[in-house]
Amino acid sequence: MIINETAGTIKQFDTANRTIDFLEIEWYEASKRIQRKKTKSGQEIAIKFLKEGQRLKQDDVLYADDFKLIVADIIPCDAIVVKPKSLLEMGSVCYEIGNKHLPMFIQDDEVLLPFEDPIFKWLSASGYDTEKIFTRLTNIVNSTVQPHGHSESSSLFFKIMNIAK
């Protein structure tokens, strides 16, 4: 089965008389545009997102018929949660994490990132309120410009300069 786009979220479907088959994915697989996976029941799925910026989200419906739904399920993992005490601290911790080119998630006014012991120790030593938790990483901060190209006219700088005119 080839999936080119999601059909919505599970909240948009009547699930009463349908079997729900989950496609389990790791947090880093959510932004992959092309991949092959198997659902929990063994159904082979080929994801081929053709548009830039498409990514799977928790509870996205990949397939729906009268009897079955195939739903994306992001697997929980160890994560670092940083609980900023102010907007200034939120900005500084996001800057520090982004400056290291690490994936970052914002969930419930907290900053999360996949657990790595050296980063956890560094954030703690820097004075941030950090904790190791087991959770789903679902709301990634998209720090890359989408779509992008290789010509001057498609660069972010060029677009900003045109807006500023």
DSSP file (Angstrom, degrees, kcal/mol; ACC not computed):
  #  RESIDUE AA STRUCTURE BP1 BP2  ACC     N-H-->O    O-->H-N    N-H-->O    O-->H-N    TCO  KAPPA ALPHA  PHI   PSI    X-CA   Y-CA   Z-CA
    1    1 A M              0   0    0      0, 0.0    45,-3.0     0, 0.0     2,-0.5   0.000 360.0 360.0 360.0 129.4    0.0    0.0    0.0
    2    2 A I  E     -a   46   0A   0     43,-0.2     2,-0.5    45,-0.1    45,-0.2  -0.896 360.0-161.5-106.6 127.9    1.4    3.4   -1.0
    3    3 A I  E     +a   47   0A   0     43,-3.3    45,-3.1    -2,-0.5     3,-0.1  -0.938  17.9 169.2-110.9 121.0    0.5    6.5    1.1
    4    4 A N  S    S+     0   0    0     -2,-0.5    46,-0.6     1,-0.3    47,-0.3   0.606  70.7   1.0-103.7 -17.2    1.0    9.9   -0.5
    5    5 A E  S    S-     0   0    0     57,-0.2    -1,-0.3    44,-0.1     2,-0.1  -0.981  79.0 -95.3-162.0 162.0   -0.8   12.0    2.1
    6    6 A T        -     0   0    0     -2,-0.3    56,-0.2     1,-0.1     3,-0.1  -0.449  20.2-141.3 -81.4 158.8   -2.7   11.6    5.3
    7    7 A A        -     0   0    0     54,-3.7     2,-0.3     1,-0.4    55,-0.1   0.329  60.1 -84.6-100.0   5.6   -6.4   11.3    5.4
    8    8 A G        -     0   0    0     53,-0.5    53,-3.1     5,-0.0    -1,-0.4  -0.885  62.7 -49.9 125.5-159.8   -6.8   13.5    8.6
    9    9 A T  B >   -C   60   0B   0     -2,-0.3     3,-2.0    51,-0.3    51,-0.2  -0.770  48.3-107.9-113.6 163.1   -6.6   12.6   12.2
   10   10 A I  G >  S+     0   0    0     49,-2.0     3,-1.6     1,-0.3    50,-0.1   0.785 115.6  67.2 -61.1 -26.9   -8.3    9.9   14.2
   11   11 A K  G 3  S+     0   0    0      1,-0.3    -1,-0.3    48,-0.2     4,-0.1   0.721  94.8  58.7 -65.0 -20.2  -10.6   12.4   15.8
   12   12 A Q  G <  S+     0   0    0     -3,-2.0     2,-0.3     2,-0.1    -1,-0.3   0.456  99.1  72.7 -88.0  -1.1  -12.2   13.1   12.4
   13   13 A F  S <  S-     0   0    0     -3,-1.6     2,-0.7    -4,-0.2    56,-0.0  -0.865  81.5-120.4-119.3 148.3  -13.3    9.4   12.0
   14   14 A D        -     0   0    0     -2,-0.3     3,-0.2     1,-0.1    -3,-0.1  -0.774  30.4-179.7 -80.5 116.9  -16.0    7.2   13.5
   15   15 A T    >   +     0   0    0     -2,-0.7     3,-1.2     1,-0.2    -1,-0.1   0.411  50.5 101.7 -99.9   1.2  -14.0    4.4   15.1
   16   16 A A  T 3  S+     0   0    0      1,-0.3    -1,-0.2     3,-0.0    -2,-0.0   0.885  94.9  23.5 -57.2 -46.2  -16.9    2.4   16.5
   17   17 A N  T 3  S+     0   0    0     -3,-0.2     2,-0.4    49,-0.1    -1,-0.3   0.059 108.2  93.4-110.9  24.4  -17.0   -0.3   13.8
   18   18 A R    <   -     0   0    0     -3,-1.2     2,-0.4    50,-0.0    50,-0.3  -0.913  69.7-127.9-121.0 145.2  -13.4   -0.1   12.5
   19   19 A T  E     -d   68   0C   0     48,-3.1    50,-2.6    -2,-0.4     2,-0.6  -0.723  24.2-142.7 -82.1 137.1  -10.3   -1.9   13.4
   20   20 A I  E     -d   69   0C   0     -2,-0.4     2,-0.5    48,-0.2    50,-0.2  -0.921  16.0-171.8-107.1 119.6   -7.4    0.4   14.3
   21   21 A D  E     -d   70   0C   0     48,-3.1    50,-2.3    -2,-0.6     2,-0.4  -0.946  15.9-142.6-110.1 123.5   -4.0   -0.8   13.1
   22   22 A F  E     -d   71   0C   0     -2,-0.5    18,-2.6    48,-0.2     2,-0.8  -0.688   8.4-152.5 -94.1 138.5   -1.1    1.3   14.3
   23   23 A L  E     -d   72   0C   0     48,-2.9    50,-2.5    -2,-0.4     2,-0.4  -0.911  23.3-149.7-102.2 102.9    2.0    2.2   12.3
   24   24 A E  E     +d   73   0C   0     -2,-0.8     2,-0.3    14,-0.4    50,-0.2  -0.594  22.0 174.6 -79.1 130.8    4.6    2.7   15.0
   25   25 A I  E     -d   74   0C   0     48,-2.3    50,-3.0    -2,-0.4     2,-0.1  -0.966  30.6-119.2-133.9 150.9    7.3    5.2   14.2
   26   26 A E    >>  -     0   0    0     -2,-0.3     3,-1.4    48,-0.2     4,-0.7  -0.486  38.9-105.4 -78.8 159.5   10.3    6.7   16.0
   27   27 A W  G >4 S+     0   0    0     48,-0.3     3,-0.9     1,-0.3     4,-0.3   0.862 121.0  53.0 -55.9 -37.8   10.2   10.5   16.5
   28   28 A Y  G 34 S+     0   0    0      1,-0.2     3,-0.4     2,-0.2    -1,-0.3   0.653 101.3  60.3 -76.7 -14.2   12.9   10.9   13.8
   29   29 A E  G X4 S+     0   0    0     -3,-1.4     3,-1.1     1,-0.2    -1,-0.2   0.627  83.8  81.6 -83.4 -14.0   10.9    8.9   11.2
   30   30 A A  T << S+     0   0    0     -3,-0.9    26,-2.9    -4,-0.7    -1,-0.2   0.784  95.4  43.3 -63.8 -27.1    8.0   11.4   11.4
   31   31 A S  T 3  S+     0   0    0     -3,-0.4     2,-0.3    -4,-0.3    -1,-0.3   0.427  84.4 114.2-100.9   1.8    9.8   13.8    9.0
   32   32 A K    <   -     0   0    0     -3,-1.1    24,-0.2     1,-0.2     3,-0.1  -0.579  50.7-160.7 -72.6 130.2   11.0   11.2    6.5
   33   33 A R  S    S+     0   0    0     -2,-0.3    16,-2.9     1,-0.2     2,-0.4   0.769  77.0  36.5 -83.9 -26.7    9.3   11.7    3.2
   34   34 A I  E    S+B   48   0A   0     14,-0.2     2,-0.3     2,-0.0    -1,-0.2  -0.988  75.1 133.1-131.3 124.2   10.0    8.2    1.8
   35   35 A Q  E     -B   47   0A   0     12,-1.9    12,-3.2    -2,-0.4     2,-0.4  -0.984  41.4-134.8-163.7 156.6   10.0    5.0    3.9
   36   36 A R  E     +B   46   0A   0     -2,-0.3     2,-0.3    10,-0.2    10,-0.2  -0.972  35.7 155.8-117.4 132.0    8.8    1.5    4.1
   37   37 A K  E     -B   45   0A   0      8,-2.5     8,-3.2    -2,-0.4     2,-0.4  -0.909  34.6-125.5-144.9 169.2    7.3    0.1    7.3
   38   38 A K  E     -B   44   0A   0     -2,-0.3   -14,-0.4     6,-0.2     6,-0.2  -0.970  24.5-127.9-120.0 140.8    4.9   -2.5    8.7
   39   39 A T    >   -     0   0    0      4,-2.4     3,-1.6    -2,-0.4   -16,-0.2  -0.212  38.8 -93.5 -74.0 174.3    1.9   -1.9   10.8
   40   40 A K  T 3  S+     0   0    0    -18,-2.6   -17,-0.1     1,-0.3    -1,-0.1   0.820 129.5  50.5 -60.1 -30.5    1.4   -3.7   14.1
   41   41 A S  T 3  S-     0   0    0    -19,-0.2    -1,-0.3     2,-0.1   -18,-0.1   0.506 125.3-101.9 -87.0  -2.9   -0.7   -6.3   12.3
   42   42 A G    <   +     0   0    0     -3,-1.6     2,-0.3     1,-0.3    -2,-0.1   0.482  67.7 151.5 100.0   3.5    2.0   -6.8    9.6
   43   43 A Q        -     0   0    0      1,-0.1    -4,-2.4    -5,-0.0     2,-0.3  -0.534  45.3-126.9 -69.4 127.2    0.5   -4.7    6.8
   44   44 A E  E     - B   0  38A   0     -2,-0.3     2,-0.4    -6,-0.2    -6,-0.2  -0.616  28.8-170.7 -79.1 133.9    3.3   -3.3    4.5
   45   45 A I  E     - B   0  37A   0     -8,-3.2    -8,-2.5    -2,-0.3     2,-0.5  -0.983  13.7-163.8-126.6 133.9    3.1    0.5    4.0
   46   46 A A  E     -aB   2  36A   0    -45,-3.0   -43,-3.3    -2,-0.4     2,-0.6  -0.981  12.0-158.0-115.1 119.8    5.2    2.6    1.7
   47   47 A I  E     +aB   3  35A   0    -12,-3.2   -12,-1.9    -2,-0.5     2,-0.3  -0.868  17.9 169.5 -99.9 124.9    5.1    6.3    2.5
   48   48 A K  E     - B   0  34A   0    -45,-3.1     2,-0.6    -2,-0.6   -14,-0.2  -0.723   9.6-173.6-134.5  82.8    5.9    8.6   -0.4
   49   49 A F        -     0   0    0    -16,-2.9   -44,-0.1    -2,-0.3   -45,-0.1  -0.693   0.8-174.5 -78.4 121.1    5.1   12.2    0.6
   50   50 A L        +     0   0    0    -46,-0.6     2,-0.2    -2,-0.6    -1,-0.2   0.749  56.9  79.0 -90.7 -26.6    5.6   14.2   -2.5
   51   51 A K  S >  S-     0   0    0    -47,-0.3     3,-1.1     1,-0.1     2,-0.1  -0.578  86.3-109.0 -85.5 146.1    5.1   17.7   -1.1
   52   52 A E  T 3  S+     0   0    0     -2,-0.2     3,-0.1     1,-0.2    -1,-0.1  -0.401  99.7  24.4 -65.1 146.4    7.8   19.5    0.9
   53   53 A G  T 3  S+     0   0    0      1,-0.3     2,-0.3   -22,-0.1    -1,-0.2   0.441  81.1 141.3  81.7  -0.4    7.2   19.9    4.6
   54   54 A Q    <   +     0   0    0     -3,-1.1     2,-0.3   -23,-0.1    -1,-0.3  -0.571  22.0 166.1 -74.4 136.8    4.9   16.9    5.0
   55   55 A R        -     0   0    0     -2,-0.3   -24,-0.2    -3,-0.1     2,-0.2  -0.994  36.9-108.4-149.7 149.9    5.5   15.0    8.2
   56   56 A L        -     0   0    0    -26,-2.9     2,-0.3    -2,-0.3   -24,-0.0  -0.519  33.3-165.0 -77.2 144.3    3.6   12.4   10.2
   57   57 A K    >   -     0   0    0     -2,-0.2     3,-2.1    82,-0.0    15,-0.2  -0.888  37.0 -76.8-124.7 158.8    2.0   13.5   13.4
   58   58 A Q  T 3  S+     0   0    0     -2,-0.3    15,-0.2     1,-0.3    -1,-0.0  -0.306 118.2  11.8 -53.6 131.4    0.6   11.5   16.3
   59   59 A D  T 3  S+     0   0    0     13,-2.2   -49,-2.0     1,-0.3    -1,-0.3   0.584  85.0 154.4  73.0  14.5   -2.8   10.0   15.4
   60   60 A D  B <   -C    9   0B   0     -3,-2.1    12,-2.9   -51,-0.2     2,-0.6  -0.536  43.3-129.7 -66.6 137.6   -2.6   10.9   11.7
   61   61 A V  E     +E   71   0C   0    -53,-3.1   -54,-3.7    10,-0.2   -53,-0.5  -0.825  27.7 178.0 -92.6 121.8   -4.8    8.5    9.6
   62   62 A L  E    S+     0   0C   0      8,-3.3     2,-0.3    -2,-0.6   -57,-0.2   0.733  70.5  13.1 -93.2 -27.4   -2.8    7.0    6.7
   63   63 A Y  E     -E   70   0C   0      7,-1.2     7,-2.4   -60,-0.1     2,-0.4  -0.992  64.3-179.3-151.3 141.0   -5.6    4.8    5.4
   64   64 A A  E     +E   69   0C   0     -2,-0.3     2,-0.2     5,-0.2     5,-0.2  -0.987  11.6 150.7-145.2 133.8   -9.3    4.5    6.0
   65   65 A D        -     0   0    0      3,-2.2    -2,-0.0    -2,-0.4     3,-0.0  -0.774  63.4 -78.6-139.0-169.1  -12.1    2.3    4.7
   66   66 A D  S    S+     0   0    0     -2,-0.2     3,-0.1     1,-0.2   -49,-0.1   0.685 127.6  28.5 -69.0 -16.7  -15.4    1.1    6.2
   67   67 A F  S    S+     0   0    0      1,-0.2   -48,-3.1   -49,-0.1     2,-0.3   0.591 118.8  37.9-118.7 -15.6  -13.6   -1.5    8.3
   68   68 A K  E     -d   19   0C   0    -50,-0.3    -3,-2.2   -48,-0.0     2,-0.4  -0.989  46.4-165.8-147.6 145.5  -10.1   -0.3    9.1
   69   69 A L  E     -dE  20  64C   0    -50,-2.6   -48,-3.1    -2,-0.3     2,-0.6  -0.994  12.3-153.1-125.6 137.8   -8.0    2.7   10.0
   70   70 A I  E     -dE  21  63C   0     -7,-2.4    -8,-3.3    -2,-0.4    -7,-1.2  -0.969  24.9-172.5-109.2 122.0   -4.2    2.8    9.8
   71   71 A V  E     -dE  22  61C   0    -50,-2.3   -48,-2.9    -2,-0.6   -10,-0.2  -0.927  24.5-118.7-124.9 135.8   -3.0    5.4   12.3
   72   72 A A  E     -d   23   0C   0    -12,-2.9   -13,-2.2    -2,-0.4     2,-0.4  -0.511  28.2-172.2 -71.4 135.7    0.5    6.8   13.0
   73   73 A D  E     -d   24   0C   0    -50,-2.5   -48,-2.3    -2,-0.2     2,-0.5  -0.931  14.5-146.8-134.3 108.2    1.7    6.2   16.5
   74   74 A I  E     -d   25   0C   0     -2,-0.4   -48,-0.2   -50,-0.2   -50,-0.1  -0.637  24.6-125.5 -78.4 124.3    4.9    7.9   17.6
   75   75 A I        -     0   0    0    -50,-3.0    62,-0.4    -2,-0.5   -48,-0.3  -0.493  23.5-116.9 -72.6 130.4    6.8    5.6   20.0
   76   76 A P        +     0   0    0      0, 0.0     2,-0.3     0, 0.0    60,-0.3  -0.300  40.8 175.1 -62.0 152.2    7.7    7.1   23.4
   77   77 A C  E     -F  135   0D   0     58,-3.0    58,-2.4   -51,-0.0     2,-0.2  -0.925  39.7 -73.0-148.8 171.0   11.4    7.5   24.2
   78   78 A D  E     +F  134   0D   0     -2,-0.3    37,-1.9    56,-0.2     2,-0.3  -0.524  59.5 173.7 -68.6 137.3   13.7    8.9   26.8
   79   79 A A  E     -FG 133 114D   0     54,-3.0    54,-2.6    35,-0.3     2,-0.5  -0.963  34.3-122.5-144.2 158.4   13.8   12.6   26.6
   80   80 A I  E     -FG 132 113D   0     33,-3.3    33,-1.8    -2,-0.3     2,-0.5  -0.903  26.3-161.8 -99.0 130.0   15.2   15.7   28.3
   81   81 A V  E     -FG 131 112D   0     50,-2.9    50,-1.6    -2,-0.5     2,-0.5  -0.962   2.4-164.1-113.7 131.3   12.6   18.2   29.4
   82   82 A V  E     -FG 130 111D   0     29,-3.3    29,-2.4    -2,-0.5    48,-0.2  -0.960   4.9-158.2-112.8 126.7   13.7   21.7   30.2
   83   83 A K        -     0   0    0     46,-2.5    46,-0.3    -2,-0.5    27,-0.1  -0.813  14.6-149.9-107.7  92.1   11.2   23.8   32.2
   84   84 A P        -     0   0    0      0, 0.0     3,-0.1     0, 0.0    44,-0.0  -0.321   7.1-152.4 -63.9 141.8   12.0   27.5   31.5
   85   85 A K  S    S+     0   0    0      1,-0.1     2,-0.3     2,-0.0     3,-0.1   0.609  75.9  10.7 -88.8 -14.1   11.2   29.9   34.4
   86   86 A S  S  > S-     0   0    0      1,-0.1     4,-2.1     0, 0.0     5,-0.1  -0.947  79.8-101.4-153.8 170.1   10.7   32.9   32.1
   87   87 A L  H  > S+     0   0    0     -2,-0.3     4,-2.5     2,-0.2     5,-0.2   0.871 122.1  55.0 -65.8 -36.3   10.4   33.9   28.5
   88   88 A L  H  > S+     0   0    0      1,-0.2     4,-2.4     2,-0.2    -1,-0.2   0.916 108.9  46.9 -61.8 -43.6   14.0   35.0   28.5
   89   89 A E  H  > S+     0   0    0      2,-0.2     4,-2.6     1,-0.2     5,-0.3   0.870 109.7  54.3 -67.2 -35.7   15.1   31.6   29.8
   90   90 A M  H  X S+     0   0    0     -4,-2.1     4,-2.2     1,-0.2    -2,-0.2   0.941 111.0  46.1 -60.6 -47.2   12.9   29.9   27.1
   91   91 A G  H  X S+     0   0    0     -4,-2.5     4,-2.2     1,-0.2    -2,-0.2   0.905 113.9  47.6 -62.8 -42.6   14.7   32.0   24.4
   92   92 A S  H  X S+     0   0    0     -4,-2.4     4,-2.5     2,-0.2    -2,-0.2   0.897 112.6  47.0 -70.5 -39.4   18.2   31.3   25.8
   93   93 A V  H  X S+     0   0    0     -4,-2.6     4,-2.5     2,-0.2     5,-0.2   0.900 113.2  49.5 -69.3 -37.8   17.7   27.6   26.1
   94   94 A C  H  X S+     0   0    0     -4,-2.2     4,-2.7    -5,-0.3    -2,-0.2   0.898 111.6  49.8 -65.2 -39.2   16.2   27.3   22.6
   95   95 A Y  H  X S+     0   0    0     -4,-2.2     4,-2.4    -5,-0.2    -2,-0.2   0.936 111.8  47.7 -62.8 -46.4   19.1   29.4   21.3
   96   96 A E  H  X S+     0   0    0     -4,-2.5     4,-0.7     2,-0.2    -2,-0.2   0.914 115.6  43.8 -63.1 -43.8   21.7   27.1   23.0
   97   97 A I  H ><>S+     0   0    0     -4,-2.5     5,-1.6     1,-0.2     3,-0.9   0.929 115.6  48.1 -67.4 -44.9   20.0   23.9   21.8
   98   98 A G  H ><5S+     0   0    0     -4,-2.7     3,-1.7     1,-0.3    -2,-0.2   0.845 104.0  60.7 -63.8 -34.1   19.6   25.2   18.3
   99   99 A N  H 3<5S+     0   0    0     -4,-2.4    -1,-0.3     1,-0.3    -2,-0.2   0.725 103.8  50.9 -66.1 -21.1   23.2   26.4   18.2
  100  100 A K  T <<5S-     0   0    0     -3,-0.9    -1,-0.3    -4,-0.7    -2,-0.2   0.338 113.7-122.1 -95.3   4.6   24.2   22.8   18.7
  101  101 A H  T < 5 +     0   0    0     -3,-1.7    -3,-0.2     1,-0.2    -2,-0.1   0.865  58.7 153.3  57.3  41.0   21.9   21.8   15.8
  102  102 A L      < -     0   0    0     -5,-1.6    -1,-0.2     1,-0.0     2,-0.1  -0.752  52.7-102.7 -98.1 146.5   19.9   19.4   18.0
  103  103 A P        -     0   0    0      0, 0.0     2,-0.4     0, 0.0    39,-0.1  -0.467  44.2-166.2 -66.3 139.1   16.3   18.5   17.3
  104  104 A M        -     0   0    0     37,-0.4    37,-3.3    -2,-0.1     2,-0.4  -0.976  11.8-163.6-134.4 143.1   14.0   20.4   19.7
  105  105 A F  E     -HI 112 140D   0      7,-2.9     7,-3.2    -2,-0.4     2,-0.5  -0.963   8.5-152.6-126.0 141.1   10.3   20.0   20.6
  106  106 A I  E     +H  111   0D   0     33,-2.0     2,-0.4    -2,-0.4     5,-0.2  -0.971  27.9 159.6-114.6 118.0    8.0   22.5   22.3
  107  107 A Q  E >   -H  110   0D   0      3,-2.1     3,-1.2    -2,-0.5    -2,-0.1  -0.986  66.0 -11.1-141.7 126.6    5.2   20.8   24.2
  108  108 A D  T 3  S-     0   0    0     -2,-0.4     3,-0.1     1,-0.3    -1,-0.1   0.893 126.2 -55.0  52.5  47.9    3.2   22.3   27.1
  109  109 A D  T 3  S+     0   0    0      1,-0.2     2,-0.3   -26,-0.0    -1,-0.3   0.736 117.9 110.2  59.0  25.3    5.4   25.4   27.4
  110  110 A E  E <   - H   0 107D   0     -3,-1.2    -3,-2.1   -27,-0.1     2,-0.5  -0.911  67.1-127.3-125.5 155.5    8.4   23.1   27.9
  111  111 A V  E     -GH  82 106D   0    -29,-2.4   -29,-3.3    -2,-0.3     2,-0.3  -0.899  30.1-175.8-103.5 128.3   11.4   22.4   25.7
  112  112 A L  E     +GH  81 105D   0     -7,-3.2    -7,-2.9    -2,-0.5   -31,-0.2  -0.916   9.3 171.3-123.4 151.0   12.1   18.7   25.0
  113  113 A L  E     -G   80   0D   0    -33,-1.8   -33,-3.3    -2,-0.3    -9,-0.1  -0.980  46.0 -81.9-150.5 154.5   14.9   16.9   23.1
  114  114 A P  E     -G   79   0D   0      0, 0.0   -35,-0.3     0, 0.0     2,-0.2  -0.260  62.3 -95.2 -56.2 142.3   15.9   13.3   22.7
  115  115 A F        +     0   0    0    -37,-1.9     2,-0.3    18,-0.1   -37,-0.1  -0.417  51.4 161.9 -70.6 127.8   17.9   12.1   25.7
  116  116 A E     >  -     0   0    0     -2,-0.2     4,-2.5     1,-0.1     3,-0.3  -0.959  35.0-139.3-138.7 125.6   21.7   12.3   25.4
  117  117 A D  H  > S+     0   0    0     -2,-0.3     4,-2.6     1,-0.2     5,-0.2   0.882 100.1  51.3 -57.0 -45.3   23.6   12.1   28.7
  118  118 A P  H  > S+     0   0    0      0, 0.0     4,-2.2     0, 0.0    -1,-0.2   0.902 113.1  46.2 -61.5 -37.9   26.3   14.8   27.8
  119  119 A I  H  > S+     0   0    0     -3,-0.3     4,-2.8     2,-0.2     5,-0.2   0.901 111.2  52.5 -68.7 -40.8   23.6   17.3   26.8
  120  120 A F  H  X S+     0   0    0     -4,-2.5     4,-2.2     1,-0.2    -1,-0.2   0.931 112.5  45.0 -59.1 -46.6   21.5   16.5   29.9
  121  121 A K  H  X S+     0   0    0     -4,-2.6     4,-2.7     2,-0.2    -2,-0.2   0.894 113.0  51.0 -65.4 -40.4   24.6   17.2   32.1
  122  122 A W  H  X S+     0   0    0     -4,-2.2     4,-1.5    -5,-0.2    -2,-0.2   0.926 111.6  46.5 -63.6 -45.9   25.5   20.3   30.1
  123  123 A L  H  <>S+     0   0    0     -4,-2.8     5,-1.9     2,-0.2     4,-0.2   0.904 114.5  47.9 -64.2 -41.2   21.9   21.8   30.5
  124  124 A S  H ><5S+     0   0    0     -4,-2.2     3,-1.6    -5,-0.2    -2,-0.2   0.926 111.5  49.5 -64.0 -44.9   21.8   20.9   34.2
  125  125 A A  H 3<5S+     0   0    0     -4,-2.7    -1,-0.2     1,-0.3    -2,-0.2   0.772 103.8  61.3 -65.7 -25.7   25.3   22.5   34.8
  126  126 A S  T 3<5S-     0   0    0     -4,-1.5    -1,-0.3    -5,-0.2    -2,-0.2   0.494 122.6-105.5 -80.1  -2.8   24.1   25.6   32.9
  127  127 A G  T < 5S+     0   0    0     -3,-1.6     2,-0.2     1,-0.3    -3,-0.2   0.509  71.4 142.2  95.9   5.2   21.4   26.1   35.5
  128  128 A Y      < -     0   0    0     -5,-1.9     2,-1.1     1,-0.1    -1,-0.3  -0.538  60.8-112.0 -80.5 147.8   18.4   25.0   33.6
  129  129 A D        +     0   0    0    -46,-0.3   -46,-2.5    -2,-0.2     2,-0.3  -0.682  54.0 172.6 -77.4 100.4   15.6   23.1   35.3
  130  130 A T  E     +F   82   0D   0     -2,-1.1     2,-0.3   -48,-0.2   -48,-0.2  -0.795  17.1 176.6-117.3 155.5   16.0   19.7   33.6
  131  131 A E  E     -F   81   0D   0    -50,-1.6   -50,-2.9    -2,-0.3     2,-0.5  -0.986  28.3-125.8-152.8 146.2   14.5   16.3   34.0
  132  132 A K  E     +F   80   0D   0     -2,-0.3     2,-0.3   -52,-0.2   -52,-0.2  -0.857  40.9 167.3 -94.7 126.9   14.8   12.9   32.2
  133  133 A I  E     -F   79   0D   0    -54,-2.6   -54,-3.0    -2,-0.5     2,-0.6  -0.864  38.5-123.8-133.4 168.1   11.4   11.6   31.2
  134  134 A F  E     +F   78   0D   0     -2,-0.3     2,-0.3   -56,-0.2   -56,-0.2  -0.967  57.2 126.1-113.5 112.9    9.9    8.9   29.0
  135  135 A T  E     -F   77   0D   0    -58,-2.4   -58,-3.0    -2,-0.6     2,-0.4  -0.928  61.7 -83.6-156.0 172.8    7.4   10.5   26.6
  136  136 A R        -     0   0    0    -60,-0.3     2,-0.9    -2,-0.3   -61,-0.1  -0.762  31.7-144.5 -85.9 133.8    6.3   11.0   22.9
  137  137 A L        +     0   0    0     -2,-0.4     3,-0.2   -62,-0.4   -62,-0.0  -0.867  42.9 146.2 -97.2 103.2    8.2   13.7   21.1
  138  138 A T        +     0   0    0     -2,-0.9     2,-0.6     1,-0.2   -80,-0.2   0.697  48.7  58.5-117.4 -23.6    5.5   15.0   18.9
  139  139 A N        -     0   0    0    -82,-0.1   -33,-2.0     2,-0.0    -1,-0.2  -0.615  67.0-173.5-117.7  73.1    5.8   18.8   18.3
  140  140 A I  B     -I  105   0D   0     -2,-0.6     2,-0.7   -35,-0.2   -35,-0.3  -0.357  28.0-120.4 -68.9 141.9    9.2   19.3   16.6
  141  141 A V        -     0   0    0    -37,-3.3     2,-1.2    -2,-0.1   -37,-0.4  -0.745  23.4-141.1 -81.1 118.7   10.4   22.9   16.0
  142  142 A N        +     0   0    0     -2,-0.7     4,-0.1     1,-0.2    -1,-0.1  -0.690  32.1 166.2 -86.1  97.2   10.9   23.2   12.3
  143  143 A S        +     0   0    0     -2,-1.2     2,-0.3     2,-0.1    -1,-0.2   0.446  48.2  87.8 -94.2  -0.1   14.0   25.3   12.1
  144  144 A T  S    S-     0   0    0     -3,-0.1     2,-0.5     1,-0.0    -2,-0.0  -0.714  83.6-112.5 -98.1 152.1   14.7   24.6    8.4
  145  145 A V        -     0   0    0     -2,-0.3    -2,-0.1     0, 0.0    11,-0.0  -0.710  38.8-132.5 -83.9 126.2   13.2   26.7    5.6
  146  146 A Q  S    S+     0   0    0     -2,-0.5     2,-0.1     1,-0.1     3,-0.0  -0.978  79.3  23.1-126.5 140.3   10.7   24.7    3.5
  147  147 A P  S    S+     0   0    0      0, 0.0     2,-0.3     0, 0.0    -1,-0.1   0.783  83.8 177.4 -73.3 167.2   10.6   24.5    0.6
  148  148 A H        -     0   0    0     -2,-0.1     2,-0.3     7,-0.0     7,-0.1  -0.895  10.4-176.5-132.1 162.9   14.1   25.4   -0.4
  149  149 A G        -     0   0    0     -2,-0.3     0, 0.0     5,-0.2     0, 0.0  -0.810  34.7-113.9-144.7-175.3   16.1   25.7   -3.6
  150  150 A H  S    S+     0   0    0     -2,-0.3     2,-0.3     5,-0.1     5,-0.0   0.308  81.5  93.0-112.2   7.6   19.5   26.4   -4.8
  151  151 A S  S >  S-     0   0    0      1,-0.1     3,-1.4     0, 0.0     4,-0.3  -0.696  81.3-118.5-100.2 158.1   19.0   29.6   -6.7
  152  152 A E  G >  S+     0   0    0     -2,-0.3     3,-1.5     1,-0.3     6,-0.3   0.867 110.8  61.2 -59.5 -37.5   19.4   33.1   -5.2
  153  153 A S  G 3  S+     0   0    0      1,-0.3    -1,-0.3     5,-0.1    -3,-0.0   0.648 103.9  49.7 -69.0 -13.9   15.7   34.0   -5.7
  154  154 A S  G <  S+     0   0    0     -3,-1.4    -1,-0.3     4,-0.1    -5,-0.2   0.412  84.5 112.7-104.2   2.5   14.5   31.1   -3.5
  155  155 A S  S <> S-     0   0    0     -3,-1.5     4,-2.0    -4,-0.3     5,-0.1  -0.385  74.2-123.5 -74.4 153.9   16.8   31.8   -0.5
  156  156 A L  H  > S+     0   0    0      1,-0.2     4,-2.5     2,-0.2     5,-0.2   0.897 112.8  54.5 -61.1 -41.6   15.2   33.0    2.8
  157  157 A F  H  > S+     0   0    0      1,-0.2     4,-2.5     2,-0.2    -1,-0.2   0.923 107.7  49.3 -58.8 -45.8   17.4   36.1    2.7
  158  158 A F  H  > S+     0   0    0     -6,-0.3     4,-1.9     1,-0.2    -1,-0.2   0.906 111.5  49.3 -61.1 -42.7   16.2   37.0   -0.8
  159  159 A K  H  X S+     0   0    0     -4,-2.0     4,-1.9     2,-0.2    -1,-0.2   0.902 111.5  48.6 -65.8 -41.2   12.5   36.6    0.3
  160  160 A I  H  X S+     0   0    0     -4,-2.5     4,-2.2     1,-0.2    -2,-0.2   0.911 110.1  51.7 -64.1 -42.3   13.0   38.7    3.4
  161  161 A M  H  X S+     0   0    0     -4,-2.5     4,-0.6     1,-0.2    -1,-0.2   0.871 108.9  50.8 -63.1 -36.8   14.6   41.4    1.4
  162  162 A N  H >< S+     0   0    0     -4,-1.9     3,-0.6     1,-0.2    -1,-0.2   0.871 110.3  49.2 -68.8 -36.4   11.7   41.5   -1.1
  163  163 A I  H 3< S+     0   0    0     -4,-1.9    -2,-0.2     1,-0.2    -1,-0.2   0.887 107.4  55.9 -66.7 -38.4    9.2   41.8    1.8
  164  164 A A  H 3<        0   0    0     -4,-2.2    -1,-0.2     1,-0.3    -2,-0.2   0.616 360.0 360.0 -71.9 -13.0   11.2   44.6    3.3
  165  165 A K    <<        0   0    0     -4,-0.6    -1,-0.3    -3,-0.6    -2,-0.1   0.492 360.0 360.0 -67.4 360.0   11.0   46.7    0.1
